Amino acid sequence: MENKRVFAGGLIAGAVLTLAVGGCAFVGVTLYQGTKNGSSLEEVGNKTTMEKVNVLEGMIDDYYLEDVSAEDLEQGVYKGLLDALGDPYSVYYTADELETLQEKTQGIYYGIGARVSLDTETQLPKIASVISGTPAEEAGLMANDLLYKADDTELQGMDLSSAVALIRGEEGTTVHLTVIRSGESNYLEFDVVRRKLANETVTSKMLDDSMAYIQIQEFDDVTLDQFTEALDNARSEGMEGLIIDLRGNPGGNLSTVCDICRELLPKGLIVYTEDKYGNREEYSCDGANPLEVPLVVLVDGNSASASEIMSGAVKDYGIGTLVGTTTYGKGIVQRIMQLTDNSAVKLTVSKYYTPKGNNIHKIGIEPDVEVEFDAQAYVEDGTDNQLNKAMEVLQEKMTE
């Protein structure tokens, strides 16, 4: 096996990229210098480790039945190092995987049109929401479907980014998905044709009685402009109350959710983070654009991370009513650090806290009005009982 190398010294300098909560962002670059604040980790790539890796490579070369490239083994070492953390949100990205991630957050990607989160109970990818008018919807995939296989690859225990990479692919190609669906006794099989998708993260409409409805499907680079346009349009159409739908929203960029919160909240903290050294970073609102109408926010068990930052701030300030079910419970923040070979590492670097100091990790945020979603009614005649309850609550607020 030629060109063997494991912990290459040329990879220790790179770029530290912006914080992400359930998604990724790519703005602001500084050199990564390694250890900080006096913290240190016993060296992993020491002489004994390197010798053992060389022995293992030799055994694979001599005895392993199938062909394997040195590059695949090298990437496996890097991925394994991050896997050893036992943190599903800390991931190693190859250069190609990072490029795919960047394309998605910037608004265009090739895939099936389903937003995916990690089901912590089964360690399977779970569809958080299906985007309207996409191959996923056309094939019959539904929110809360568990993805067991992509083609012939089992996805259980795989990090979310790697699983999503198997589902995405070149335009016009087909991915065969094996799905576990609640209430079904057998696996369901779907063939879904991938296509180029514009990342429309915000949809909106006017409801009865001058109520505006804005759904935020995730918090990406493109989301702020889409949200402000939807909010401006609602105001121009005489909005007297607002429903923001965060159901099925798996999260996204910390900077994006904070910018959107600045279009709604009074002056004060939006969220703050604390790292392993106790360093605190605050994200605040100047109160220049407080929402002037009653607000209801729809949430469910798939509303995660960035969605919970918005929900938590709305609840702590008492400027709106949360309707639905308890949120996912992801109260930690990741940072993406790009290396000199264009690969990258995403690491969990801090916890985040709501304005009142609550960390909701593995707890979630309880709604003010709890309403379980009636999936049967939705399938039978399109009735969205949670949205109907949100409208009822908002109507009461508008008439107070």
N, C-alpha and C positions, 0 to 999 in steps of 0.2 A: 504494500500500500504506500503510494508516494505522497509527498507533500503533506506529511502529518504535522499538524499544529493544533494546540488546544487553547490555552489562555494567552493569546497573542498580545504582546505589549503595545502594539499599535492601536489597540482598541480602547485604551483607557482615557483618551481625550475625545470629546465630541460635543454635542449640543444638548443643553437642558431645555426642554420645551414646556409650554404652559400646562397648568394643572387641568386635570380632567376628572369629572365625577360621572362615571358610567360611560364616558366617551372620550374623545381625544381632541386636542387642539394643537395648532402648529404656528404659533406666533411668539416672537421674542426669543432670541438666541444668546446663550452665554456659554463659555467653555466649561465643561465638566472637569473638575479637578480631583475628584475622588473623595477621600476621607475628610470629614469636617467635624468641627467642635470636639476634637480629641477622641472621637469614637474610632474603634479599630476592630477588625475582624481577623481572626487567625487565618493566615494565608492558606487559601485552598489549593492554588497551583504550585505547591512545593515540590521538591525533588521526588519524594516518595509517591505523591499523587501522580506526577508526570510518568514515573516509571510504571506505575500500575496501569495507567491509561494505555501506554505503549504495549504492555503485556496483553491487555484486553483486545487492542486493535490487532495484534498479531494472532490471537486465538480466532478472532472473527475472520481474518484473512485466510487462515489455514483451514478452518473447519466449517464456517457458516455456509449453508447450502446455497443460498441465493447470492447474486451479485449486489454489492453495495459500494457506493462511492465514498471517498474520503471526505468530500464536502458534506454528504448527508450525515456522516458520523460526527463531523465537527459541529454542524448545526445542532445535532442531538445533544452534544455536551453542553452547549450554551442554554438550550431549552431546559435540559435537565437541572442545571444549576438554579434556574428560576422556579422550576417545579418543586424543588426541594424546600422552598419556603412554605409550601402548603397553603398558598394564598391564590385563589382563582383569579384575582385581579392583577397579579404581578406576572408579566409575560415577556418573553424574548421574541422580537420580530426580526425576520430576515429582511433584507432590503426590499424584496418584492412585496412582502406582507406590509411593510411600512408604507410603501407607495400606494397600495390599495386602500389602506386606512386613511391616508391623506386625501385621496380622491373622493372618498365618501363624505368626509366632513366638509369638503369644499363644494359639495352639491351634486356631483355626478358619480354614479357607480354602475356596475354590471352585476345584476343579481335577480332575485325573485320577488322582492318587494315585501319582505316580512322583517319586522324588528324583533330581535332575538335577545333574550336575557338568559341568565343561568338559573336553573332550578336547583337550589341548594340541597333539597331533600334527596333528589334522584341523581344529582350531578349530570343532568342532561340539559342541553340547550332547550329553551322553551320559547315559543312564539309569544311575544308580549302583545303585538298587534300586527294586523295585516293591512297594508296600504291599499286603499281603494284603487281599482283599475289596473292592478298589477298582476303578473303571472301567478303569484301566490293566491290571490283572491280568486282568479279564474280557475285555478286547479282545485279549489275547495279547502285550502288550509284555513285554520281558525286560530284565534287567540287561545292560549293555554295548551295548544298541542305540544307534546314533548317529541323532540327530534331524536330518534333512536339511531338511525343510520343515514348517511349521505352516500349514495351509491352502495358500495360494499363495505364502507368504513363505519365501525361503531363509534359513536360520539360520546359515550359515557366516560366521564372523568377527563375528557379533553378540555384544554383551556378554551374559553369562548372564542377568542380570535382565531384559533386554528380551526375550530368547528365552522365558523362563519366563512373562512377561506375555502373550505371544501364545498360549501353551498353556492358561493359565488363562482363565476367563471366567465368564459368568453361568450359574447352575444350570440344567441342562436343555438347554443349547446343545451343539453338537457341534464338535469340532476334528478336522480331517483331518490326520493325521501321515504323512509320508513318511519311511521308516526305512531305514537301512543296517545290515544284520545280518551279522556274520562268518559265512562259509560259504554265504551266499546270493548268487547271481549277479546278481539284480535287486533293485531297490528293493521294499520291502514297504509296503503301504498299510493304514492303520488309521483307522477312524472311532470316536472315543472321546467319549462323552457326559459332560460335566462335571457334577459334583454337589458338594454341601456335604460337607466332610470334617472330621472331628475329627482333630486332629494327635496321634494316639497314637504316641508315639516310642519306647515301651518295650514289649516283649513278653517273657513269661517262662513257664517251665514246669519241672517236676522231671523229670529223666532217671533212668535206672537207677542203682542203687548210691548213692543219696543225692546225686547230682550235680545242681546247680541250673544252669539255663541262662537268661541274661538277654541279650536283644538290644537294643542301643541304636541306633536308626535315624538319629537326628540329635540335636544338643544345642540344644534350644530352651528358652524360658521354662518350659514345662510339664514338661520332662524330669526335673528333679531330684526332684520329688514322685513322678513315676511310677517312677523308679529306686529311691528309698528304700522305696516301698511294695513293689516286687517283691523287694528284698533282705530286708526284714522278713518277707515271706511265706515266702521260701526258708528263712530261719532257723527260722521256726516249724514248717516241715515237715521239719526235721532235716537241713539242708544240711551236707554234709561236704566238698564241693568245689564250685567255681564256674567256669563258663565264661561270659565276657562276649564277645558277638559284635558286632564293630565293622565287619564286612564291609559294603561299600556305604554306609557312613556318611560323608556329604560334609563334616561338620563342624558348626559352629554357634557358640554364644556362648562366649566365653572364660570368663565368670563361671560359666556352667553346668558346663562340664567341670571347672573347678577345684573347685566345690562337690561334684561327684560323686567326684572324686579324694580329697577329704577324708573320704569314707566308706570308703576303701580303703587309703590310703598311710600309711607311718610318718611321724614328724615330719621336716620338711625342705622343701626347694624342690619345687614341682610343675613350675614353668616360670618363665622370666624373659624379658622383652622388652628390646630396645634400639632406640632411634629414631635418626634421622639425626644427632643431636647427641651420641650416646653416652650419653644418659640411660637408666638401667636401672630397670625396675620388676619387682619380684619378687612371685610368687604362691606362698604357702607353706601347708603343712599342719601343724596342731598335733599330729598323731599321736594324737588322742583316740579315733579309731575305726579302728585298723588291722584289715584283714581277717584273720580268725582261721583261715581254711581255705585249702588250696591253690587256686591261680588259674591259668587258661589264658585267653588273649585271642586271639580269632580276628580276623585282618586280611587285607585283600587290596588290590589296586591302586586300589580305589575308597574306601579308608579314608583320609580326608584331614583336614588341619588340626586341628580339635579332637580328632578320633579319634587323631591322631598325638601330640598332647600327652599323652593318657592312655596310649597305647602306649609312648611314649618314657619316661614316668615309671615305668611298671611294669617296663620293661626295665632302666632305669638302677638302680633299687632292687633288682632281682632278686627281686621278690615274686611274679612269675608268669612263665609261659612263653608266648611269642608263637608262634602256629601259623598257617600260611597262606602268603601271598606278600607281597613287598615293598609297602609302602604308597605312597600317591600322591606325597608329597613337596611339601607346601605348608607352608612354615615362615615365613610372613609374616602380619601382623595388619592388619586394616582398622578404621578408625573412621568412623562415620556422623555427619555434621554437618548438622543441619537448619537451613534458612534461614527468613527471616521470612515468605516467601510459601508456606511448608510444603513446598517442594521440599527436596531434600537432596543431599549429595555423600558418597559412600563413597570414602575414600582409603586406600591402603596406607601405614601410618605407622611400622611397626617390623618387626623380625625377632624370632622367638621361638626360645628355646634350651631343650633338655631339661636336667634337673638336672645332668648332667655336662658341660654346655656345648656340646652338639651342635646345630647348625642343620641341619635336614634338608631345606631347600628344594631342590627339583628332584633330591633324592637318595632320600628316603623312609627307612623303617625296615625293616631286614631281619628277618624272623621267626627265632626260635630253631630252629623246625622248619618247613622249607619243604615245602608241599604244594600243588600246582596243583589247582584245582577241576575235577572231572570233570563237565562240563556234560551230556554224553551220558547218563551214568548217572543224573543228576538228572532229566532229561527222561523217560527210559525208565521208571524205577521209583521216583523220589523219593529215591534214595540221595545223601546229602550226605557225600562222602568226607572233606572237610575237618573237618566236625563229628565224624565218626567218629574221625578221628585225634586231634582235641582231647580226646575222651572217653578214648581210649587213653592219651594223655599224662597226663591228669588222674588216671586210675586208678593209674598208676605213682606219681605224686606222693602220692596218698592212702595208699598202702601202704608208703611209705618209712619 
